[in-house]
Amino acid sequence: MNPEPHWDPLGYARVLPLREVFYPLGFTLDIETNTQAILDAAAESWAGSESAFADPTLRLRVVVSPAQSGQAPPQPPVCYAQGHLLSLVGDRDHFAVCDLDRGFAFATVTEQAAADRRFLRFYYLECIVYVLLTWRRLTAIHASCVSLGERAALFCGRPGTGKSCLALACACRGMDFVSDDAVYLLRQGSDRTLLGRPRFVRLKEAAAQLFPQLRLLQPPLSRPAIDDGEPVFELATASLPGIATRERCRAAHVIFLERQLAGAAQLVEVPSSEAADLLVRELPRFSAEVSREQVDSVKQLVERGAYRLRYSDLEGAVEKVSALLRGNA
């Protein structure tokens, strides 16, 4: 019998009494923590999602430490990776370490960070979980996504081209909202299955000028800043009347957005090799094997057709997307 250790300077045997299982993107996530706020934040991201895949099962341990008097607000972490290890480093009280091969991660944050759910979800919980899944099973595509039935269109492009706004405009016209900034391509299989995150949409303040219904909601500004660093607010799609969502669909078309000052919306075909190159440029570098699988999946994604959509107003762009998904373009 091994003797019970008495000295644990690394916190290896720390007891985390709270535990719950969630299913982000249909995969199993087992979270252990010492504070209910962590489970509440995870529920905000993934409650209601159902199991769809047997592998992998992810494990995440989150230790919450007391906030210190006068402590500055936590800052967004910086990410570093080598081999199969990933670190998120905010400061000595806010960091995470991920074993990408084993699907295991541990993190430590203060009570102050745990109380800021949007910060905690955006920079720690969701970041950790989606990177673990991307390493093992998925290819993350920087795109918003809508679908008609199971046929989906991905909107790609530089920051400011209107990916999220076009996705929301399409959803307001009867399409299903799938994701606003990132969508995940399942690498195994040849049916181009996409997994989305339709629970929330993140928009810049200027979006309220395009969607009057957003002004009535008066959403608070959230701390995460995406794209070009402008503040964004986060809305639960369930709070938007008439918006239908879908978590799983099949990619039919990839559309690269280009805004223009005037003129009717135009769809122009893009060669699959060019489309693949544009998407591959935005893939984060992983190990040689994982990167090779991701590149192959991107090439398969664009085989069915890629387009460039030049548009000056959302109404014209929505009509082009609708016609394309209905096969009338």
Beta strands, then each sheet from edge to edge (+ up, - down):
strand 1: 18-22
strand 2: 28-33
strand 3: 57-65
strand 4: 78-82
strand 5: 85-91
strand 6: 94-99
strand 7: 104-110
strand 8: 138-141
strand 9: 144-148
strand 10: 151-156
strand 11: 176-179
strand 12: 183-186
strand 13: 193-195
strand 14: 200-204
strand 15: 221-226
strand 16: 230-236
strand 17: 248-259
strand 18: 266-270
strand 19: 306-311
sheet 1: 1+ 2- 3- 7- 6+ 5- 4+
sheet 2: 8+ 12- 13+ 17- 10- 9+ 11-
sheet 3: 8+ 12- 13+ 17- 19- 18+
sheet 4: 14+ 16- 15+
end
